[in-house]
Every structure is written in structure tokens, then in C-alpha cells.
């Protein structure tokens, strides 16, 4: 099972920026967004926390950051990036390019956690390639307004015995800049879960690349 963990439970996501230079493009990946700070990896190097006004390698400067977006400057050119966007800097101009993707860093246990949304409501996710469907506990389902009792009823074996579950259809599931619609899910009636399991009904519609302690998820078209 894969899981993923954001920095101390804070929102994490990937923003991709390529800056054209006379020698070669510079890949900039923002793996964490915080008020006034951003965790940035440049050309695949170990991520480094930059504060607003600070300049990192390759003349990449963080102008400002919130939990939703970062303003990055390269060689005097600025671009505001929202979560999951990819942009390419070509001869001083910026153009949106590439497919939405999210880069996740594992914790010491190899788990990947993140935040996102289901049907527009916030959710905490645990990536689980062993789960067939996106799986929710009862409290999350109620909080998100999911009409699970209208779904197909079934049963699941748990540590406490057999428990009822309901198969549902989720209008949308979002992680970073990736949003997929019409996702199959399951609600565990009578039990709660600390995280929503991000199963293969979502992951199976992405391109996944697992290298060392990094998992890259890219949206297909």
C-alpha cells in the first residue's frame, strides 16, 4: 500500500515551471505551499524551503506564497502559479503547457498523504493502490453530503466483523491540479476512517511513476 504525507499535515501539491535559458530549461517543482513560504525543488534537487523574497538556485526567486498559489520570478519575469499548473518560459514569455500532475514525497514509513476535495468538499487522502475504489468513512460521507443510502448495498469484512458498505458515484475527486469526474467510491457504514483511501478508481485513470521516495501522478487526456 502506498500512502503519502504532506509536510506536517499541511497542504502539499505540485506546480511545474520550465524556464528557457541559453543553455537549457530549468525545472522548478513546488512541493509545498504555506503562507509566506514554499518548498521548492530545482532541477530535481532536494526540495528547499524558500521564504518570500529569497532566491534559490538558477536565479529562481519566491516573490510571495499562500496556501493556494506562489509567485515565482526567474530573471526578472514573474508568474503566478496555482496548484498543479504547468507553465513554460519561452524567450521571456510564459505559456501554460503540459498535463496537470502532482508530485508526492513519502514519509519515513513510505506512506503518501495529501489533502484535496470530493464533490467540492475538503478531504484528507491516503494513497492506496490496494484499494479498488475511493473509500470513505461514515463521518466523511455525511460531512461531504454523499447520499450513500441510495447506493448499492454490500458487506465488507473488518477487524470487528462484517460491516455494511454502500457503493456510490462521486461527482468529482481533486488532488492538487488533477480533477477527475464520475469516480466510483464506497462508504463504510457504521465506521470512521482517519483518511479517505485514494483507490484505483481514481489512480487507475492517471499515469503513475514511483521512484524511490517520490510518487508522480499525471492526468491523462
TORKOL-4160 file (C-alpha; in steps of 0.2 Angstrom, whole numbers, padded with zeros to 4 digits, m for minus):
221
<pt num="1" X="0000" Y="0000" Z="0000"/>
<pt num="2" X="0006" Y="0017" Z="m0004"/>
<pt num="3" X="0002" Y="0032" Z="0006"/>
<pt num="4" X="0008" Y="0050" Z="0006"/>
<pt num="5" X="0011" Y="0063" Z="0019"/>
<pt num="6" X="0012" Y="0081" Z="0017"/>
<pt num="7" X="0024" Y="0092" Z="0027"/>
<pt num="8" X="0017" Y="0091" Z="0045"/>
<pt num="9" X="m0001" Y="0088" Z="0038"/>
<pt num="10" X="m0001" Y="0104" Z="0028"/>
<pt num="11" X="m0007" Y="0106" Z="0011"/>
<pt num="12" X="0005" Y="0100" Z="m0002"/>
<pt num="13" X="0005" Y="0100" Z="m0021"/>
<pt num="14" X="0015" Y="0101" Z="m0037"/>
<pt num="15" X="0017" Y="0116" Z="m0048"/>
<pt num="16" X="0028" Y="0114" Z="m0063"/>
<pt num="17" X="0038" Y="0129" Z="m0071"/>
<pt num="18" X="0051" Y="0127" Z="m0085"/>
<pt num="19" X="0062" Y="0142" Z="m0089"/>
<pt num="20" X="0071" Y="0143" Z="m0106"/>
<pt num="21" X="0089" Y="0149" Z="m0104"/>
<pt num="22" X="0103" Y="0150" Z="m0117"/>
<pt num="23" X="0110" Y="0133" Z="m0110"/>
<pt num="24" X="0095" Y="0123" Z="m0105"/>
<pt num="25" X="0077" Y="0124" Z="m0097"/>
<pt num="26" X="0076" Y="0124" Z="m0078"/>
<pt num="27" X="0063" Y="0113" Z="m0070"/>
<pt num="28" X="0055" Y="0121" Z="m0054"/>
<pt num="29" X="0044" Y="0110" Z="m0044"/>
<pt num="30" X="0034" Y="0117" Z="m0029"/>
<pt num="31" X="0030" Y="0103" Z="m0017"/>
<pt num="32" X="0023" Y="0113" Z="m0003"/>
<pt num="33" X="0014" Y="0129" Z="m0001"/>
<pt num="34" X="0012" Y="0139" Z="0015"/>
<pt num="35" X="0009" Y="0157" Z="0020"/>
<pt num="36" X="0024" Y="0167" Z="0015"/>
<pt num="37" X="0034" Y="0151" Z="0011"/>
<pt num="38" X="0036" Y="0137" Z="m0002"/>
<pt num="39" X="0045" Y="0121" Z="m0003"/>
<pt num="40" X="0054" Y="0121" Z="m0020"/>
<pt num="41" X="0065" Y="0108" Z="m0029"/>
<pt num="42" X="0075" Y="0115" Z="m0044"/>
<pt num="43" X="0081" Y="0103" Z="m0057"/>
<pt num="44" X="0077" Y="0088" Z="m0047"/>
<pt num="45" X="0087" Y="0093" Z="m0032"/>
<pt num="46" X="0082" Y="0090" Z="m0014"/>
<pt num="47" X="0067" Y="0102" Z="m0010"/>
<pt num="48" X="0072" Y="0118" Z="m0001"/>
<pt num="49" X="0061" Y="0129" Z="0009"/>
<pt num="50" X="0061" Y="0147" Z="0002"/>
<pt num="51" X="0053" Y="0162" Z="0011"/>
<pt num="52" X="0046" Y="0177" Z="0001"/>
<pt num="53" X="0060" Y="0187" Z="m0006"/>
<pt num="54" X="0073" Y="0173" Z="m0005"/>
<pt num="55" X="0082" Y="0167" Z="m0021"/>
<pt num="56" X="0087" Y="0149" Z="m0024"/>
<pt num="57" X="0097" Y="0140" Z="m0037"/>
<pt num="58" X="0096" Y="0145" Z="m0055"/>
<pt num="59" X="0090" Y="0163" Z="m0051"/>
<pt num="60" X="0073" Y="0156" Z="m0045"/>
<pt num="61" X="0066" Y="0169" Z="m0033"/>
<pt num="62" X="0050" Y="0167" Z="m0022"/>
<pt num="63" X="0041" Y="0183" Z="m0023"/>
<pt num="64" X="0026" Y="0178" Z="m0012"/>
<pt num="65" X="0016" Y="0162" Z="m0007"/>
<pt num="66" X="m0001" Y="0157" Z="0001"/>
<pt num="67" X="m0008" Y="0140" Z="0004"/>
<pt num="68" X="m0016" Y="0142" Z="m0014"/>
<pt num="69" X="m0003" Y="0149" Z="m0025"/>
<pt num="70" X="0015" Y="0155" Z="m0027"/>
<pt num="71" X="0023" Y="0170" Z="m0037"/>
<pt num="72" X="0039" Y="0165" Z="m0044"/>
<pt num="73" X="0052" Y="0176" Z="m0053"/>
<pt num="74" X="0066" Y="0170" Z="m0065"/>
<pt num="75" X="0077" Y="0183" Z="m0072"/>
<pt num="76" X="0065" Y="0197" Z="m0068"/>
<pt num="77" X="0050" Y="0188" Z="m0076"/>
<pt num="78" X="0036" Y="0184" Z="m0064"/>
<pt num="79" X="0022" Y="0171" Z="m0065"/>
<pt num="80" X="0008" Y="0167" Z="m0053"/>
<pt num="81" X="0005" Y="0148" Z="m0051"/>
<pt num="82" X="m0010" Y="0140" Z="m0044"/>
<pt num="83" X="m0009" Y="0122" Z="m0038"/>
<pt num="84" X="m0005" Y="0109" Z="m0052"/>
<pt num="85" X="m0002" Y="0121" Z="m0066"/>
<pt num="86" X="0012" Y="0119" Z="m0078"/>
<pt num="87" X="0020" Y="0134" Z="m0087"/>
<pt num="88" X="0034" Y="0136" Z="m0099"/>
<pt num="89" X="0045" Y="0151" Z="m0100"/>
<pt num="90" X="0050" Y="0154" Z="m0119"/>
<pt num="91" X="0060" Y="0170" Z="m0124"/>
<pt num="92" X="0054" Y="0180" Z="m0109"/>
<pt num="93" X="0035" Y="0175" Z="m0111"/>
<pt num="94" X="0025" Y="0162" Z="m0102"/>
<pt num="95" X="0013" Y="0150" Z="m0109"/>
<pt num="96" X="0003" Y="0136" Z="m0100"/>
<pt num="97" X="0008" Y="0119" Z="m0105"/>
<pt num="98" X="0009" Y="0101" Z="m0100"/>
<pt num="99" X="m0003" Y="0090" Z="m0091"/>
<pt num="100" X="m0008" Y="0093" Z="m0073"/>
<pt num="101" X="0002" Y="0082" Z="m0062"/>
<pt num="102" X="0006" Y="0080" Z="m0043"/>
<pt num="103" X="0022" Y="0075" Z="m0035"/>
<pt num="104" X="0021" Y="0067" Z="m0018"/>
<pt num="105" X="0036" Y="0064" Z="m0006"/>
<pt num="106" X="0035" Y="0049" Z="0005"/>
<pt num="107" X="0037" Y="0049" Z="0024"/>
<pt num="108" X="0049" Y="0038" Z="0033"/>
<pt num="109" X="0037" Y="0024" Z="0033"/>
<pt num="110" X="0034" Y="0025" Z="0014"/>
<pt num="111" X="0017" Y="0032" Z="0015"/>
<pt num="112" X="0009" Y="0047" Z="0005"/>
<pt num="113" X="m0004" Y="0058" Z="0012"/>
<pt num="114" X="m0012" Y="0074" Z="0005"/>
<pt num="115" X="m0027" Y="0085" Z="0005"/>
<pt num="116" X="m0039" Y="0088" Z="m0009"/>
<pt num="117" X="m0058" Y="0088" Z="m0011"/>
<pt num="118" X="m0073" Y="0077" Z="m0015"/>
<pt num="119" X="m0088" Y="0085" Z="m0023"/>
<pt num="120" X="m0080" Y="0101" Z="m0019"/>
<pt num="121" X="m0078" Y="0097" Z="0000"/>
<pt num="122" X="m0061" Y="0096" Z="0008"/>
<pt num="123" X="m0054" Y="0078" Z="0011"/>
<pt num="124" X="m0038" Y="0070" Z="0018"/>
<pt num="125" X="m0032" Y="0056" Z="0007"/>
<pt num="126" X="m0021" Y="0041" Z="0009"/>
<pt num="127" X="m0014" Y="0034" Z="m0007"/>
<pt num="128" X="m0019" Y="0016" Z="m0008"/>
<pt num="129" X="m0016" Y="0006" Z="m0024"/>
<pt num="130" X="m0023" Y="m0010" Z="m0015"/>
<pt num="131" X="m0040" Y="m0002" Z="m0013"/>
<pt num="132" X="m0051" Y="m0005" Z="m0028"/>
<pt num="133" X="m0062" Y="0011" Z="m0025"/>
<pt num="134" X="m0060" Y="0028" Z="m0017"/>
<pt num="135" X="m0066" Y="0023" Z="0001"/>
<pt num="136" X="m0074" Y="0034" Z="0014"/>
<pt num="137" X="m0079" Y="0033" Z="0032"/>
<pt num="138" X="m0096" Y="0037" Z="0038"/>
<pt num="139" X="m0092" Y="0054" Z="0045"/>
<pt num="140" X="m0083" Y="0060" Z="0030"/>
<pt num="141" X="m0098" Y="0054" Z="0019"/>
<pt num="142" X="m0110" Y="0063" Z="0029"/>
<pt num="143" X="m0099" Y="0079" Z="0030"/>
<pt num="144" X="m0097" Y="0079" Z="0011"/>
<pt num="145" X="m0116" Y="0077" Z="0009"/>
<pt num="146" X="m0115" Y="0060" Z="0000"/>
<pt num="147" X="m0132" Y="0051" Z="m0001"/>
<pt num="148" X="m0124" Y="0034" Z="0002"/>
<pt num="149" X="m0140" Y="0026" Z="0007"/>
<pt num="150" X="m0146" Y="0027" Z="m0011"/>
<pt num="151" X="m0131" Y="0017" Z="m0016"/>
<pt num="152" X="m0129" Y="m0001" Z="m0019"/>
<pt num="153" X="m0128" Y="m0011" Z="m0003"/>
<pt num="154" X="m0114" Y="m0023" Z="0001"/>
<pt num="155" X="m0104" Y="m0030" Z="0015"/>
<pt num="156" X="m0085" Y="m0029" Z="0020"/>
<pt num="157" X="m0075" Y="m0040" Z="0032"/>
<pt num="158" X="m0067" Y="m0029" Z="0045"/>
<pt num="159" X="m0057" Y="m0032" Z="0062"/>
<pt num="160" X="m0074" Y="m0030" Z="0071"/>
<pt num="161" X="m0083" Y="m0042" Z="0059"/>
<pt num="162" X="m0094" Y="m0040" Z="0044"/>
<pt num="163" X="m0100" Y="m0022" Z="0041"/>
<pt num="164" X="m0112" Y="m0014" Z="0028"/>
<pt num="165" X="m0105" Y="m0004" Z="0014"/>
<pt num="166" X="m0113" Y="0007" Z="0000"/>
<pt num="167" X="m0106" Y="0009" Z="m0017"/>
<pt num="168" X="m0108" Y="0027" Z="m0023"/>
<pt num="169" X="m0104" Y="0038" Z="m0038"/>
<pt num="170" X="m0093" Y="0053" Z="m0033"/>
<pt num="171" X="m0096" Y="0068" Z="m0045"/>
<pt num="172" X="m0078" Y="0074" Z="m0043"/>
<pt num="173" X="m0061" Y="0070" Z="m0034"/>
<pt num="174" X="m0047" Y="0083" Z="m0034"/>
<pt num="175" X="m0029" Y="0081" Z="m0029"/>
<pt num="176" X="m0018" Y="0096" Z="m0032"/>
<pt num="177" X="m0022" Y="0102" Z="m0050"/>
<pt num="178" X="m0029" Y="0085" Z="m0055"/>
<pt num="179" X="m0048" Y="0084" Z="m0055"/>
<pt num="180" X="m0057" Y="0068" Z="m0061"/>
<pt num="181" X="m0076" Y="0066" Z="m0063"/>
<pt num="182" X="m0088" Y="0052" Z="m0061"/>
<pt num="183" X="m0077" Y="0041" Z="m0049"/>
<pt num="184" X="m0083" Y="0025" Z="m0041"/>
<pt num="185" X="m0082" Y="0025" Z="m0022"/>
<pt num="186" X="m0088" Y="0016" Z="m0007"/>
<pt num="187" X="m0094" Y="0022" Z="0010"/>
<pt num="188" X="m0091" Y="0011" Z="0026"/>
<pt num="189" X="m0107" Y="0012" Z="0036"/>
<pt num="190" X="m0105" Y="0012" Z="0055"/>
<pt num="191" X="m0086" Y="0015" Z="0055"/>
<pt num="192" X="m0075" Y="0030" Z="0053"/>
<pt num="193" X="m0058" Y="0031" Z="0044"/>
<pt num="194" X="m0044" Y="0044" Z="0048"/>
<pt num="195" X="m0041" Y="0046" Z="0029"/>
<pt num="196" X="m0051" Y="0044" Z="0013"/>
<pt num="197" X="m0042" Y="0029" Z="0004"/>
<pt num="198" X="m0037" Y="0035" Z="m0014"/>
<pt num="199" X="m0040" Y="0019" Z="m0023"/>
<pt num="200" X="m0038" Y="0013" Z="m0040"/>
<pt num="201" X="m0055" Y="0020" Z="m0047"/>
<pt num="202" X="m0045" Y="0037" Z="m0046"/>
<pt num="203" X="m0027" Y="0031" Z="m0048"/>
<pt num="204" X="m0031" Y="0020" Z="m0062"/>
<pt num="205" X="m0036" Y="0035" Z="m0073"/>
<pt num="206" X="m0019" Y="0043" Z="m0070"/>
<pt num="207" X="m0001" Y="0039" Z="m0076"/>
<pt num="208" X="0009" Y="0034" Z="m0060"/>
<pt num="209" X="0028" Y="0034" Z="m0058"/>
<pt num="210" X="0035" Y="0028" Z="m0042"/>
<pt num="211" X="0054" Y="0032" Z="m0040"/>
<pt num="212" X="0062" Y="0030" Z="m0023"/>
<pt num="213" X="0053" Y="0040" Z="m0011"/>
<pt num="214" X="0043" Y="0050" Z="m0024"/>
<pt num="215" X="0027" Y="0046" Z="m0032"/>
<pt num="216" X="0022" Y="0057" Z="m0048"/>
<pt num="217" X="0003" Y="0057" Z="m0053"/>
<pt num="218" X="m0001" Y="0064" Z="m0070"/>
<pt num="219" X="m0018" Y="0066" Z="m0078"/>
<pt num="220" X="m0021" Y="0058" Z="m0094"/>
<pt num="221" X="m0031" Y="0066" Z="m0109"/>
